[in-house]
């Protein structure tokens, strides 16, 4: 069978991009060779419509769906410029869907290890009013470390996670911890959405001013999940995740393990492998033993069933011969079945045998 040369049928670095060959190449591969008709098929130079970089991507060529823009992007700036903020929207009017423009609702957070609790909060904020433009502020690493503690994900990772949530219309980077009137006016924010309860007293309630002005709207926290709870799961099963990552090729330096800790973990990995192998071998041995036992039992029963009548007849014959021999030695006559009418003979026989 003729062979297929992947260098001639796939794009190459030479710029030829798979021009077909008139003769099959001798590559030694067993896959079939397809001789394309150049008059019918034309292989154009193909370039992907977008660049798949890790964090910086050009989304202009994405025509079906795109992530939401940052506040500094052209789309967000155009939306901001088109908002007539002199027309303040009361809560009742926004609730009835009678506002003449989109209601700009703001929600903020850290959004570390973005999970379903975060998504549900943003979904609630998006659905508070009929026509919401949802702006989400994400705090920076420095501010979060100062006010709450270290995060697992870096700032740019958290920005990217939130901006790919379908409920979000705009992302504000380096969001402030406490909102000011200047910030609200800069982004033309009508209402601020936040989870209730948020665990602060009346003395240090950073949302008290918003409450007084009727700008704070309520969303409900998802009680079954939180970033702290997820981190707690990882810490609880720390050894398990370390063994898993070492087995997947991570180095001890990447996992921040000392030399002795690495050796200990690798020994645990080997022990687990031996245990699993032992369980597997035990199961195989037991299965084989059960199969052999069933075969032996079946063969025994089949043989015993075949020889049982012969064994029974031979045994009875030997018993009768032995009985006749004993009777002959003692000079006794063996009673016959047809002598049952002779009562005297039977009595004498029974008397001699000590039965009567």
Secondary structure, DSSP 8 states (H G I E B T S, - for coil): --B--HHHHS--TTS------SS-------SB-----TTT--------SS---SS----TT--S----EETTSHHHHHHHHT--TTS---HHHHHTT--SS-EEEEEEE--TT--HHHHHHHHHHHTSSSSEEEEEEE--HHHHHHHT---SS-HHHHHHHHHTSTT-SEEEES--SS--HHHHHHTT--EEEEEE-----STT-TTHHHHHTT-EEEEE--TT--HHHHHHHHHHTHHHHHHHHHHTT--TTTTT--HHHHHHHHHHHHHHHHHHHHHHHHHHHHHHHHHHHHHHHHHHHHHHHHHHHHHHHHHHHHHHHHHHHHHHHTT-----GGGTT-HHHHHHHHHHTT--
